[in-house]
Every structure is written in structure tokens, then in C-alpha cells.
Amino acid sequence: MKSFSALVLCVICASEALAQITIEITQGMDDPTPIAVVPFAGIKPKSDDNIRNIVSNDLQMSGFFHSIPTADMLAFPSSEQDIYYRDWRLLGAAYIVIGRVYQDGELYALDYQLFDVLAQRKVFQKVTKGRAEAIRDIAHAASDQIYEAITNIRGIFSTKMLYVEDMNVEGPTRYRLVKADIDGARPEILFKSSEPLMSPAWSPSMNQVAYVSFETSRPAIFRHDLVSGVREQLTNFRGLNGAPAWSPDGSKLAFVLSKDGNPELYTLDLATKKLTRVTHNRAIDTEPNWSPDGKSLIFTSNRGGSPQIYQIGLASGRVERLTFDGDYNARGRVSPDGRSIVMVHRESGVFHIAWQDIASGRMRVLTETWLDESPTIAPNGAMLLYATQYNNQGVLAAVSMDAGLKFRLPSKKGDVREPAWSPFVN
């Protein structure tokens, strides 16, 4: 990716055996809130997944919490009358989560309660239900509720990610497009190919994805329905066909085509198949990303002499340069609130992920790794995923927007690249 042209054509990698990627926290927040997730009473679902452990790990992963180990707990209460707040204060816990699991017909249910230790009060009591194969969904939903109740920020533990893995062995299944939980669990192969796959992108409804495949011997953009499994080739132009991005309402795709001589931005109405050219410039224009209101695109261009991030109004055609700090800024992604962008930023010859406030232009470098690329922002705007290198292996990594939390998601086999964080799961 380390030249601007390679940004347009970078190849994604990952692993053959579909090994689950796992979280390795490398830096936590200062003074995380201690929380005790007590082992849940009741039945044990017929699954290898432990609901309590999933909830505890989710909250730990957020960086805002320190999950107290069960070995340190003095008791395992399952009802409010069994809670002795003094014991939990001595343990340093700020919050306690208790509950029980029971069966409701064909469904499993988790009845759980959150308590504020210092205030000695119940914050809430909720019930989440699901089938046996959805135990992790039950746990992630509980984590989302607990996280939001304490932080006032919507939880992202039920969200998903896409990534591409490379088995590094020639064959029909070398490249794989994979969908997984945001913690790396439950990987599911969506598509396999002997040719490179790249630039996966979620539709706002999460029932479709778009990506670039080289299966036709040149890059082409495909739309893939995750419910039916049906794939549709959307572009077949000579030259570049790349970097698809869904509009906020899911009705259009923006992407890059070089059919008219050099890379330009286009939009495609998915219902009418009307193709509209957006940019008209002799420079390389690439990597579109929609503003949250759907009225503009940010994109990478070298029209000013070096790769920088610009914004173009779709109605007016007016172009504005957004980045000025450094000689290389690319792969811009707009935050959910539309106030900031993250990007690949080169500093002292090293590629990092950086954040910038759009209004003020103030920039902050978020990562300390190297060869960082492909940032994708969580739908709550609190964290981002990106691809990087660790021990000569392609891995995914995550960092909070204040850079206080950092963790890696390596695979036990092969390389992983090109993450795409899903919208909220409704």
C-alpha cells in the first residue's frame, strides 16, 4: 500500500484454516471502572459458549472496564437480597452484574441485573432471549445494555466485521471473505476465490455486502446478498473498478472507475443502474466515503501534488481540501456524527492511523504500529479497526479514538486484512 497507486490496487490477505482471530489487549485505559460479572445461576445452555465469560470479556475489551476475576469474588449472588455491598466495596467493585439463565420454550433466556455498588442501588433489570445457536447474541446484547447504562454510549458488542484472509497457498480457496463477531468469534466464510478479494463494505441494512473480486481476470465490483447468497456483478469496465462504498440509505454505491482514462469517482443507483460521474480531474481520485447525511463524498486525490483527503458536494460539485498536515493522507473515513475523519497518515516515512477534527483541522496520530492501513470506524464512533503488521504477520488491530485502548486481533494462521465494521445490529 506504500505508494498511492498501490492504494487503489492493494491486495488483501488472510488464512486458510479459518482460524478464529482472538483479542490480545496491548494497552488499557487509565483507571478503568472495576465491574464484577458474577457467574450466572440457572441452567447451562447446550453450547461451549459461557455467557458470563463473554459479557466479562466484552466489557474488558471496551477499555472502560476492568472485569474482576471470579477467583477474587467473595460470593456468587444470584438475587438482590444476596448482595452484601460492603464485601464488593472491599473488593473495589463499582458495579455488579448478576443473573440467571433459564429455558422459555425453545428459547434460552438471560434475566440479569446491574447494580451500582457505591450508590447501593439497582440500575436496571432486563431479559434477553435467543435460540441455542444464538447464545453469543444473548451475551453480546447484555453487554451492550450494561455498557450503555454506565457510559451513555451505545454498545457495539453485537456488531460484526468483515475481513479478507489469505491462505498464502495457491488454489481455489486461497482468498476468503469472512464475516465474524466483532470479538473475532463465529467466523463465517462468505466467498472463496483463487484471485484476490478486496474492499469489503457493509450495506446499511447489513443484509448485503459489496467488494472487489479479480475472478474475471480484472477487478470488478460485486454485490452479495447475505440472505440468499446471490452475487451480482455490478461493474465490468476496463481499468480500475474499485473501492465500493454504500450510501447511508443503501440506495447507491460510490466507487472508482478508470474507464475514461484516469481514476474518477462515480455513483451507481442500484435500482435503476444509472451511473453518474462525480469528479472531473486529471489527478487520481479514489477511496470514496459518504458523509452521514448522504450529501457529499470524501475521497483521496493527488490533485494538489500529494495524496490528500478532499470533500465534494454531490449537488454542487464543489470540492474542498480537508487535510494539510503531512505529505500523505489517504483512505479517509467519516465518523458517524460527521464531525471528524480517520485516515492513513504518513509521519517520518511510517504509515499510522490518524484522527482529524473537520472543523478545526486539528489532527492526532492514534497508532504506534507500522504499515497501518484500512481504518474502519465503530458505529458508535468510540473505536476503530485497522490492518497492520505484527511479527511479520498481517493482523487486525483496534484503537479507541482517544488512543487510550489498543488491542490486536491476530489469526493463528495466515494474514488478515481490510476490516469493515458493521452498522449497529437492530
C-alpha positions in Angstrom: 0.0 0.0 0.0 3.0 2.2 0.3 2.6 4.1 -2.9 -0.5 6.0 -3.9 -1.2 3.8 -6.9 -0.9 0.7 -4.7 -3.7 2.1 -2.5 -6.0 1.6 -5.5 -5.0 -1.9 -6.1 -3.8 -3.2 -2.7 -4.3 -7.0 -2.3 -5.9 -8.3 0.9 -4.7 -11.3 2.8 -5.6 -13.8 5.5 -5.6 -17.5 6.5 -6.6 -21.0 5.2 -8.0 -22.9 8.1 -10.4 -20.1 9.0 -8.7 -19.9 12.4 -10.7 -17.7 14.7 -9.0 -14.4 15.4 -8.7 -13.6 19.1 -8.2 -10.4 21.1 -4.9 -9.5 22.7 -5.2 -6.3 24.7 -1.9 -4.4 24.5 -2.9 -1.1 26.2 -5.8 -0.4 28.6 -7.4 2.8 29.6 -6.2 4.7 32.7 -8.3 3.9 35.7 -10.9 1.6 34.1 -14.1 1.1 36.1 -14.0 -2.2 38.1 -17.0 -4.4 37.4 -17.9 -7.8 38.7 -19.8 -10.1 36.4 -20.9 -12.9 38.7 -21.3 -16.4 37.2 -25.0 -16.7 36.2 -27.2 -19.1 38.1 -29.6 -21.5 36.4 -29.2 -23.9 33.6 -26.2 -24.2 31.4 -27.1 -23.9 27.7 -26.0 -26.7 25.4 -23.1 -24.7 24.0 -19.4 -24.3 24.6 -20.1 -20.6 25.0 -20.1 -19.3 28.6 -22.4 -16.3 28.8 -20.8 -14.8 31.8 -17.3 -15.0 30.3 -18.5 -13.4 27.0 -20.1 -10.5 28.9 -17.0 -10.1 31.1 -14.7 -10.2 28.1 -16.8 -7.7 26.1 -16.7 -5.2 28.9 -13.0 -5.7 29.3 -12.5 -5.2 25.6 -14.2 -1.8 25.7 -11.3 -0.4 27.8 -13.7 1.4 30.1 -13.9 -1.5 32.5 -11.7 -3.9 34.4 -13.5 -7.2 34.9 -12.9 -8.6 38.3 -11.9 -12.3 38.1 -14.2 -14.9 39.6 -11.4 -16.2 41.7 -11.3 -12.9 43.5 -15.0 -12.8 44.3 -16.1 -13.5 47.9 -19.6 -14.7 46.9 -21.7 -15.5 43.8 -25.1 -13.9 44.4 -27.9 -14.5 42.0 -30.6 -12.3 43.6 -30.6 -8.8 45.0 -31.1 -9.9 48.6 -27.9 -11.9 48.4 -25.7 -8.9 47.7 -23.6 -7.5 50.5 -22.4 -4.2 49.2 -19.6 -3.9 51.8 -17.9 -7.0 50.5 -18.0 -5.7 47.0 -16.7 -2.3 48.1 -13.8 -4.0 49.8 -13.1 -5.8 46.5 -13.1 -2.4 44.7 -16.1 -3.1 42.5 -18.0 -0.1 41.2 -20.7 -2.3 39.6 -22.0 -5.8 39.9 -23.9 -7.9 37.3 -25.9 -10.9 38.5 -28.5 -13.1 36.8 -29.8 -16.5 35.9 -30.3 -18.5 32.7 -33.5 -20.4 32.1 -35.4 -22.0 29.3 -38.5 -20.4 27.9 -40.0 -23.0 25.5 -37.4 -23.4 22.7 -35.6 -20.3 23.7 -32.9 -19.6 26.3 -33.3 -16.5 28.4 -30.9 -14.5 30.5 -32.5 -12.5 33.3 -29.8 -10.1 34.5 -29.5 -7.1 36.8 -26.9 -4.3 37.1 -26.1 -2.8 40.5 -24.3 0.4 41.4 -22.1 -0.6 44.5 -21.4 2.9 45.8 -25.0 4.0 45.5 -26.2 0.6 46.7 -29.0 0.6 44.1 -30.3 -1.5 41.2 -29.6 0.3 37.9 -31.8 -2.0 35.8 -33.1 -5.5 35.3 -33.5 -6.9 31.8 -34.2 -10.2 30.0 -32.6 -11.2 26.7 -33.7 -14.3 24.8 -32.5 -16.4 21.9 -32.2 -19.9 20.5 -29.4 -22.3 21.5 -27.3 -21.3 18.5 -27.6 -17.6 19.5 -26.1 -17.8 23.0 -23.4 -15.4 22.0 -26.0 -13.0 20.7 -27.7 -13.1 24.1 -24.4 -12.3 25.8 -23.5 -9.5 23.5 -26.9 -7.9 23.8 -26.5 -7.9 27.6 -23.0 -6.4 27.3 -24.5 -3.6 25.1 -27.1 -2.8 27.6 -24.7 -2.8 30.6 -22.1 -0.6 28.7 -24.7 1.9 27.6 -26.3 2.2 31.1 -22.9 3.1 32.6 -21.3 5.2 29.8 -24.3 6.6 28.0 -22.7 5.4 24.8 -24.4 2.7 22.7 -22.6 -0.6 22.9 -21.0 -2.2 19.8 -20.6 -5.8 21.1 -23.4 -7.2 18.9 -21.9 -5.7 15.8 -20.0 -7.7 13.1 -16.9 -7.3 11.0 -15.8 -8.3 7.5 -12.3 -9.1 6.6 -10.3 -10.9 3.9 -7.9 -13.7 4.7 -5.1 -15.1 2.5 -4.1 -18.8 2.9 -0.9 -18.0 1.1 -1.2 -21.2 -0.8 -2.3 -21.3 -4.5 -5.7 -22.8 -5.0 -9.4 -22.1 -5.4 -9.8 -21.1 -1.8 -6.7 -19.0 -1.3 -8.7 -15.8 -0.6 -11.7 -15.7 1.6 -14.2 -13.1 2.6 -15.1 -13.7 6.2 -17.8 -12.3 8.5 -17.3 -12.6 12.2 -18.4 -11.2 15.6 -16.5 -8.0 16.5 -14.6 -10.1 19.0 -13.5 -12.4 16.3 -15.8 -15.3 17.2 -18.0 -17.3 14.9 -16.1 -16.7 11.6 -18.2 -17.5 8.6 -16.8 -17.7 5.0 -19.0 -15.7 2.6 -17.0 -16.2 -0.6 -13.8 -18.0 -1.7 -11.6 -17.3 -4.7 -8.3 -18.2 -6.2 -8.0 -14.5 -7.1 -7.6 -11.5 -4.8 -10.6 -10.1 -3.0 -10.6 -6.6 -1.5 -12.5 -3.5 -0.2 -15.5 -5.3 1.5 -18.3 -2.9 2.6 -21.5 -3.4 4.5 -24.9 -2.2 3.3 -26.7 -0.1 6.0 -29.2 -2.9 6.5 -26.4 -5.5 6.9 -28.2 -7.9 4.5 -25.8 -7.2 1.6 -22.1 -6.6 1.2 -20.1 -5.2 -1.7 -16.5 -6.0 -2.6 -13.9 -6.2 -5.4 -13.0 -9.5 -6.9 -10.4 -10.3 -9.5 -12.1 -13.6 -10.5 -12.8 -12.2 -14.0 -9.1 -11.6 -14.5 -9.5 -7.9 -13.8 -11.1 -6.0 -10.8 -14.9 -6.0 -10.8 -17.3 -4.9 -8.1 -19.8 -7.4 -6.8 -22.9 -7.1 -4.6 -23.5 -10.2 -2.4 -26.9 -10.9 -0.7 -26.2 -12.5 2.6 -29.7 -13.9 3.0 -30.0 -15.6 -0.4 -26.3 -16.0 -1.2 -26.9 -14.5 -4.7 -24.0 -12.5 -6.1 -24.4 -9.8 -8.8 -21.5 -8.3 -10.8 -22.1 -4.5 -10.9 -19.2 -3.3 -13.0 -17.2 -4.7 -15.8 -15.3 -1.7 -17.2 -11.8 -1.7 -18.5 -9.2 -0.5 -16.0 -9.9 0.1 -12.3 -13.2 -0.9 -10.7 -12.7 -0.4 -7.0 -13.4 0.9 -3.5 -17.2 0.5 -3.3 -19.0 2.4 -0.5 -22.7 2.3 0.3 -24.8 5.4 0.6 -26.4 5.9 4.1 -29.8 4.9 2.8 -28.4 1.9 0.9 -29.8 3.0 -2.5 -26.5 3.8 -4.1 -22.8 2.7 -4.3 -19.9 5.1 -4.8 -16.8 3.7 -6.3 -13.8 4.3 -8.5 -13.6 3.7 -12.3 -10.8 4.5 -14.7 -12.8 3.7 -17.8 -12.4 7.2 -19.1 -8.7 7.3 -18.7 -7.8 8.0 -15.1 -9.4 7.1 -11.8 -12.6 9.1 -11.1 -15.5 8.8 -8.6 -18.8 7.5 -9.7 -22.1 6.7 -8.1 -24.5 3.9 -9.1 -28.2 3.9 -8.4 -28.8 0.2 -7.5 -32.5 0.2 -8.5 -32.1 2.0 -11.9 -28.5 1.1 -12.6 -27.9 4.8 -13.5 -24.2 5.6 -13.4 -23.2 9.2 -12.6 -19.7 10.6 -12.8 -18.9 12.7 -9.7 -15.3 14.0 -10.2 -13.7 15.5 -13.3 -10.0 16.0 -12.8 -6.7 14.8 -14.4 -5.5 13.6 -11.0 -6.1 10.3 -9.3 -9.4 10.4 -7.4 -10.2 7.3 -5.3 -11.4 5.8 -2.0 -14.8 7.5 -1.7 -16.7 7.5 1.6 -20.1 9.0 2.2 -20.9 11.8 4.7 -23.6 10.7 7.2 -26.2 12.8 5.5 -25.5 11.4 2.1 -25.0 14.8 0.6 -21.2 14.6 -0.1 -18.3 12.2 -0.5 -14.8 12.5 1.0 -12.1 10.9 -1.1 -8.4 10.7 -1.7 -6.8 12.7 -4.5 -3.3 13.8 -5.6 -4.6 16.8 -7.4 -2.6 19.0 -5.0 0.6 17.2 -5.7 0.5 14.6 -3.0 -2.3 12.3 -1.7 -4.7 14.3 0.5 -8.3 14.0 1.5 -11.0 16.1 -0.1 -14.7 16.5 0.1 -17.1 17.0 -2.8 -20.8 18.1 -2.6 -22.9 15.8 -4.8 -25.4 18.6 -5.7 -22.9 21.5 -6.1 -19.8 19.7 -7.3 -17.8 22.0 -5.0 -14.5 20.4 -3.9 -12.8 21.3 -0.6 -9.5 20.0 0.7 -9.7 18.7 4.2 -6.1 17.6 5.2 -2.9 19.7 5.1 -0.8 18.2 7.9 1.8 15.9 6.3 2.6 14.9 2.7 0.4 11.8 2.7 -3.2 11.3 3.9 -5.5 8.7 2.4 -8.3 6.2 3.0 -10.4 8.8 4.9 -13.5 7.6 6.8 -16.1 9.9 8.3 -17.2 9.4 11.9 -20.8 8.6 12.5 -21.5 12.1 13.7 -19.9 13.7 10.6 -17.5 15.8 12.7 -14.2 14.0 12.2 -12.4 11.7 9.9 -9.8 9.0 10.4 -7.2 8.2 7.8 -3.9 6.7 6.9 -1.3 9.3 7.6 2.4 9.2 6.9 4.8 10.6 9.5 8.6 10.3 9.3 8.1 7.8 6.5 5.9 5.5 8.6 2.2 4.9 8.0 0.0 5.4 11.0 -3.8 5.9 11.6 -4.7 9.5 12.5 -7.8 11.3 13.6 -8.8 14.8 12.5 -11.5 17.2 13.5 -13.0 18.5 10.3 -14.0 22.0 11.5 -10.7 22.9 13.2 -8.3 20.7 11.2 -6.7 19.5 14.4 -5.0 16.1 13.9 -3.9 13.4 16.3 -2.0 10.3 15.5 -3.7 7.3 17.1 -1.4 4.3 16.4 2.2 3.4 17.2 2.4 0.4 14.9 3.7 0.5 11.4 2.4 -0.2 7.9 -1.1 0.7 9.2 -3.9 0.8 6.7 -7.7 0.4 6.1 -9.2 2.1 9.1 -12.9 1.4 9.8 -14.9 3.2 12.5 -17.3 1.6 15.0 -20.9 2.7 14.6 -20.8 4.5 18.0 -17.7 6.4 17.0 -15.7 5.3 20.0 -13.2 3.0 18.4 -11.8 1.9 15.1 -10.3 -1.2 13.5 -7.4 -1.2 11.1 -4.9 -3.6 9.4 -1.3 -3.7 10.4 1.8 -5.9 10.7 2.9 -7.7 13.8 5.7 -10.3 13.9 5.8 -10.3 10.1 2.1 -11.3 10.0 -0.9 -9.3 8.8 -3.2 -8.7 11.7 -6.2 -6.5 12.6 -5.8 -4.0 15.4 -8.1 -1.7 17.3 -7.7 1.6 19.0 -10.0 3.9 20.8 -10.5 7.4 19.5 -8.5 8.9 22.4 -5.8 6.2 21.8 -6.2 5.1 25.4 -7.2 1.5 24.5 -5.3 -0.7 22.0 -5.6 -4.3 21.1 -4.7 -6.8 18.4 -6.8 -9.4 16.7 -4.3 -11.9 15.1 -5.2 -15.1 13.4 -3.4 -18.3 14.4 -2.7 -19.0 10.7 -2.0 -16.6 7.9 -2.7 -12.9 7.4 -5.9 -10.9 7.8 -6.6 -7.6 6.0 -9.2 -5.0 5.0 -11.6 -4.9 8.0 -15.0 -3.4 7.7 -17.0 -2.6 10.9 -20.7 -3.2 10.5 -23.5 -0.8 11.4 -25.5 -1.4 14.6 -27.4 -4.6 14.7 -31.1 -3.8 15.1 
